Amino acid sequence: MTYVLTTIGRDSKVAILECDDSEEPLKGERKISFATLLLNVKSGLFVDMTNKVNYSGKVFVLKDDLSG
């Protein structure tokens, strides 16, 4: 799996999406490593929102974007 740093939703929340390895980032998006994902989730910077969105892979949203 590949992890892509991007924005989602009408209000452009910063998110990390789990994608197929063949997925190429669009303009403004960046691939990140699994280690980087874990560091950001363990530190509390990103929150797992997988069960709250309609997406086939895992979704992690920037915690600060959820409080707005």
N, C-alpha and C positions, 0 to 999 in steps of 0.2 A: 504494500500500500504506500501511497504518497500522501503527504500532508501539504495543503496549500493555504497560505495566509491571504485572506481576501476580505471583502466586505459583503454583507448580506442584508436583505430587507429594504423596505422603503426608507428607513432612517440610517442605512449604511453602517450597521454594527460591524466592528472588526471581529473576524472569525477565522478559525482554522478548520478546514474541511478535510475529511479523509476521502481520498479519491483513488481511482485505479492508477496503476503505475504508468499507463499510457496517456493519462491526462496531462496536458501541457498548460501551464499557467497563462492566463490572458494578460493583457497590458495592465500593469499596476499590481499584479499578483506575484507572489513568491513561493517557491517550494521551500519547505523547512524539513529538518530531520526529525525522526521520532524522538531522539534525545532532547531536541529543542522543545518539542511539544510537551514531553514529560516534565521538563524543567518549569515551563510556564504554567502547567496545570498544578503541579505540586506546590508551587509558590503561591497559588491562589489568584494569579493574574488572569487566567482563563478558566471558565466554568463549563463543565460538560452539559450540553443542552440537547443531546442526542434524542432523548425521549420526549422532547417538547416541540420538535420540528418535523416537518415532512421531508426527510432526506434519507437516501439509502445508506449513507455512511455515517461516521461519527461527526459530531459538530461541537466545537468548543467556541464560546463567545467571550470576548473581553469583559471582565466583571464590571468595570466602570461603565460600559455601554448598557448594562442591564439595569442600572440604578436610575436611568434618566426617564 
